[in-house]
Amino acid sequence: MDMAAKKVLMLHGYAQNATVFSKRMGALRKACGKDIDFVFVDAPHVLTPADLAEAFRSSSEDSSLDDLGAPEAATETDPAMAPRGWWKVDAARTKTIGLEDSILLLRDYLVKDHYEGIFGFSQGAAMAALIAALLEKPEVFPPFLADGKPPHPPLTFCIAAAGFRPKSPLCDSIFLPSYSTPTLHILGKTDVIVVEERSKTLLDVSSNKRVEYHEGGHFVPSKANWRNFLKAYMKDALGDVPSPSQTAGSQPASGAATPVTPAL
């Protein structure tokens, strides 16, 4: 049995950053202990109030950050807390501005180490699926290659929480007709930021998928049954891991109707 920690790339949501996402994943990190080595990455693009307003058709930066569950991300204080994105979006969501920079940033991580999987939330989930798919056919974006070779073998798993399929010519060339990396899709039943219809655009191109729903909104579920499920999944993504909804009854602390952690 390989006892070495499995490395997992962690990609935060739009307007979050690695620091915020790491704090939000604190309960999961603690549950996984030394079994999983979480590597949280800052997206390369710092978002301005104008970027946020464009993305949310909102004149209020604060409400946009609150909606995303990242009110602590701020542009005027600690640079480490600035809101970031894997690409910048237009209101019509037809462009992925700056996506290439993020692909090359993650290539530099992948080429240096071995990663078991990739785990993303919201825009980070879309980015995670994109990288998983690109590793299956890296030649479609030649700059992703390292010395003419793939930077990393295809991943064992991808976890996409509140994910969606981004639309652009480059994304289409990577995702279509489908990708086959085993992917766990986590959807919130009351998510109003990434609604189910939008999440299904990613499900449609994921040929080896598992879908699990949680009762909440736009966040990564962190109750005990979900922590235990995610830990088991990351340790053995191809195994027969029971659904978190099936194990809820065995977790006394998880019976509350609402999450005790802030929405993410």
Disulfide bonds with the S-S distance in Angstrom:
none
